[in-house]
Amino acid sequence: MTASISIREAGVADVAALSAIGHASFHAAYEKWSEPDDLVAHLEDFFSEVAIHASMRLPGYCYLLALNGDVAVGFTKIREGTQPDEIPVARALELHQVYVMPDQQRFGIGGRLIDAATRYAHEQSAEGVWLSVWEGAPWAVNCYRKYGFEQVGTMDFKLGKATYNDLVMWRPVTAQKSE
Ligand SMILES: CC(C)(COP(=O)(O)OP(=O)(O)OC[C@H]1O[C@@H](n2cnc3c(N)ncnc32)[C@H](O)[C@@H]1OP(=O)(O)O)[C@@H](O)C(=O)NCCC(=O)NCCS
């Protein structure tokens, strides 16, 4: 499966595909855990075409798109921002989103995206990548552990009126690759 997967930087022409993947993947994973209004607001804030287009133009932001043949099936959004104190290196880039289409999951695409993001961070002279992930999302926590992320702390994540406990995890750019 992963042999037919390629990863490239996404551009403005890919905004609709990124939006479709974000909506489908977030909705499938988190619908049953979220208040309907909060879910709709989150989808709009983070996965609408307008929101993605705006993020893409921000300095330090990059979207990497995974293609299966010529079909867009996943993406990760990388950004440089304030990193938590627990990250044990001076500069790590944040994997702010990793999303794979529901029917394409568990074929190694998430791992390919994580590797590509880690390579990107290395090229940007960062020492690692970090992320926060809801502790109640074993599919994601397991995935990050599988690819060498280590938990170093916790942080709050707000979705509407609810506050969730996120794990803070990181992996050095020298981490073992997924393949
Ligand atoms: C997290 C996510 C990106 C992983 O993508 P993926 O393409 O399935 O990842 P890979 O195939 O490379 O890795 C699969 C590993 O992830 C973990 N995993 C994936 N789905 C899982 C599930 N339903 N239950 C338990 N573990 C799961 C396992 O460790 C699995 O390894 P295994 O198949 O050897 O057991 C994908 O599940 C997804 O998009 N989820 C919804 C959105 C989301 O929660 N994103 C993360 C936000 S922080």
The ligand as an SDF file (V2000), in Angstrom:
LIG
                    3D

 48 50  0  0  0  0  0  0  0  0999 V2000
   -3.7510    9.0610   13.7910 C   0  0  0  0  0  0  0  0  0  0  0  0
   -3.8020    8.7740   12.2840 C   0  0  0  0  0  0  0  0  0  0  0  0
   -3.2950    9.9860   11.5100 C   0  0  0  0  0  0  0  0  0  0  0  0
   -2.8720    7.5830   11.9830 C   0  0  0  0  0  0  0  0  0  0  0  0
   -2.8710    7.3930   10.5770 O   0  0  0  0  0  0  0  0  0  0  0  0
   -2.6330    5.9460    9.9340 P   0  0  0  0  0  0  0  0  0  0  0  0
   -2.4190    6.1420    8.4960 O   0  0  0  0  0  0  0  0  0  0  0  0
   -3.6930    5.0110   10.3840 O   0  0  0  0  0  0  0  0  0  0  0  0
   -1.2520    5.5600   10.6500 O   0  0  0  0  0  0  0  0  0  0  0  0
   -0.2960    4.3180   10.3330 P   0  0  0  0  0  0  0  0  0  0  0  0
   -1.0000    3.3170    9.4820 O   0  0  0  0  0  0  0  0  0  0  0  0
    1.0190    4.8160    9.8880 O   0  0  0  0  0  0  0  0  0  0  0  0
   -0.0480    3.7580   11.7990 O   0  0  0  0  0  0  0  0  0  0  0  0
   -0.9190    2.8510   12.3010 C   0  0  0  0  0  0  0  0  0  0  0  0
   -0.6670    2.7380   13.8100 C   0  0  0  0  0  0  0  0  0  0  0  0
   -1.4560    3.7280   14.4820 O   0  0  0  0  0  0  0  0  0  0  0  0
   -2.1300    3.1070   15.5790 C   0  0  0  0  0  0  0  0  0  0  0  0
   -3.5430    3.0240   15.2230 N   0  0  0  0  0  0  0  0  0  0  0  0
   -4.1300    3.5000   14.0930 C   0  0  0  0  0  0  0  0  0  0  0  0
   -5.4600    3.2780   14.1460 N   0  0  0  0  0  0  0  0  0  0  0  0
   -5.6950    2.6700   15.3140 C   0  0  0  0  0  0  0  0  0  0  0  0
   -6.8850    2.2050   15.9460 C   0  0  0  0  0  0  0  0  0  0  0  0
   -8.0840    2.3250   15.3670 N   0  0  0  0  0  0  0  0  0  0  0  0
   -6.7600    1.6550   17.1610 N   0  0  0  0  0  0  0  0  0  0  0  0
   -5.5720    1.5320   17.7690 C   0  0  0  0  0  0  0  0  0  0  0  0
   -4.4070    1.9480   17.2120 N   0  0  0  0  0  0  0  0  0  0  0  0
   -4.4770    2.5060   16.0040 C   0  0  0  0  0  0  0  0  0  0  0  0
   -1.5010    1.7270   15.7310 C   0  0  0  0  0  0  0  0  0  0  0  0
   -0.3240    1.8790   16.5170 O   0  0  0  0  0  0  0  0  0  0  0  0
   -1.1430    1.4160   14.3030 C   0  0  0  0  0  0  0  0  0  0  0  0
   -0.1290    0.4740   14.1740 O   0  0  0  0  0  0  0  0  0  0  0  0
   -0.5410   -1.0550   13.8450 P   0  0  0  0  0  0  0  0  0  0  0  0
   -1.4420   -1.0130   12.6510 O   0  0  0  0  0  0  0  0  0  0  0  0
    0.7890   -1.7220   13.5850 O   0  0  0  0  0  0  0  0  0  0  0  0
   -1.2410   -1.5320   15.0810 O   0  0  0  0  0  0  0  0  0  0  0  0
   -5.2440    8.3760   11.8380 C   0  0  0  0  0  0  0  0  0  0  0  0
   -5.7170    7.3820   12.7330 O   0  0  0  0  0  0  0  0  0  0  0  0
   -6.2320    9.5260   11.8220 C   0  0  0  0  0  0  0  0  0  0  0  0
   -6.2510   10.3300   10.8900 O   0  0  0  0  0  0  0  0  0  0  0  0
   -7.0660    9.6050   12.8740 N   0  0  0  0  0  0  0  0  0  0  0  0
   -8.1300   10.6100   12.9600 C   0  0  0  0  0  0  0  0  0  0  0  0
   -7.5720   12.0010   13.1620 C   0  0  0  0  0  0  0  0  0  0  0  0
   -6.6970   12.0850   14.3920 C   0  0  0  0  0  0  0  0  0  0  0  0
   -7.0740   11.6710   15.4950 O   0  0  0  0  0  0  0  0  0  0  0  0
   -5.4990   12.6470   14.1880 N   0  0  0  0  0  0  0  0  0  0  0  0
   -4.5410   12.8610   15.2510 C   0  0  0  0  0  0  0  0  0  0  0  0
   -4.8460   14.1210   15.9540 C   0  0  0  0  0  0  0  0  0  0  0  0
   -3.5760   14.4350   17.1900 S   0  0  0  0  0  0  0  0  0  0  0  0
  1  2  1  0
  2  3  1  0
  2  4  1  0
  2 36  1  0
  4  5  1  0
  5  6  1  0
  6  7  2  0
  6  8  1  0
  6  9  1  0
  9 10  1  0
 10 11  2  0
 10 12  1  0
 10 13  1  0
 13 14  1  0
 14 15  1  0
 15 16  1  0
 15 30  1  0
 16 17  1  0
 17 18  1  0
 17 28  1  0
 18 19  1  0
 18 27  1  0
 19 20  2  0
 20 21  1  0
 21 22  1  0
 21 27  2  0
 22 23  1  0
 22 24  2  0
 24 25  1  0
 25 26  2  0
 26 27  1  0
 28 29  1  0
 28 30  1  0
 30 31  1  0
 31 32  1  0
 32 33  2  0
 32 34  1  0
 32 35  1  0
 36 37  1  0
 36 38  1  0
 38 39  2  0
 38 40  1  0
 40 41  1  0
 41 42  1  0
 42 43  1  0
 43 44  2  0
 43 45  1  0
 45 46  1  0
 46 47  1  0
 47 48  1  0
M  END
$$$$
